[in-house]
């Protein structure tokens, strides 16, 4: 399963739970930024180190 597929499942679950559409839009934007930087990775390829490096590189901007 890749990140975009996982997002669709997560979003559906959060809609059922009643999260605000604005919150979901913000989450979707964050995912698009992540996928734009790293690619639509298989979820098994996402590591804590990879996420830390992504955050360090993008929080510094």
Secondary structure, DSSP 8 states (H G I E B T S, - for coil): -BHHHHHHHHHHHHHHTT--HHHHHHHHHHHHHHHHHH-S-BGGG--HHHHHHHHHHHH--
